[in-house]
């Protein structure tokens, strides 16, 4: 008895939904056709794949083993079909992204450039958020995707993927130029005004923990609302701040001085976050694909 791709496709959807009616709806077929295809596959393989009941179906031990292979193959094939489909159609709609300033500048901007060039009909809505704010916006449905900096509180409702590691450096304005001529202990920074994001941000949490390891209290003299405000404040000699090295390199000119520390600031990760219970639009899925590809 011949079995083909369609039989395994039917098996995949019945096993996925544990329900023949839902599988038939997903396949745009009839329940009788689905039942017939499953029976054909069972006869060909010489084993029972499902146990039927009034509540639906469940996999037998043999069915579980087969599903482990079929699931991987089908999801790979479906992803390939969708990718080819995306190339042959013009995507439209709006994709909303919640992102921190650091994640935007150090990773997301170049991905968005590629996305917009390929899909100019898609509108992008970008919200500037702290990490907790971005996650809250994602969970509430206010944004489709989020790019933030670590640390991230992982919960069952979200999937977190690290896409890039960023190294942070201590910087000051020209008034701190003499400090840049030698290596400093972290305790020495406490003698100068510090600039950081305020409490209830992951940035503040990160540096509070780092200072505590060294027996010090992290108490910024100036609290910025967004990370983009830190460099202008530092450049105007109002204090010492911590910024990603690549942002410092891009903007240092002659008005910023890197301060060398005995113990360099902790590195952070840029994380891509999506909801585990959310079905993304085709446009959002395409942006997700480009983000994950850029992380490879």
Secondary structure by P-SEA (a helix, b strand, c coil): ccccaaaaaaaaaaaacccaaaaaaaacccaaaaaaaaaaaaaaaccccccccccbbbbcaaaaaaaaaaaaaaaaaaaaaaaaaaaacccbbbbbbbbcaaaaaaccaaaaaaaaaacccbbbbbbbbcaaaaaaaaaaccccbbbbcccccccccbbbbbcbbbbbbbbbcccccccccccccaaaaaacbbbbbccccaaaaaaaaaaaaaccccccccccccccaaaaaaaaccccccccaaaaaacccccbbbbbbccccbbbbbbbbbbccccccaaaaaaaaaaaaaac
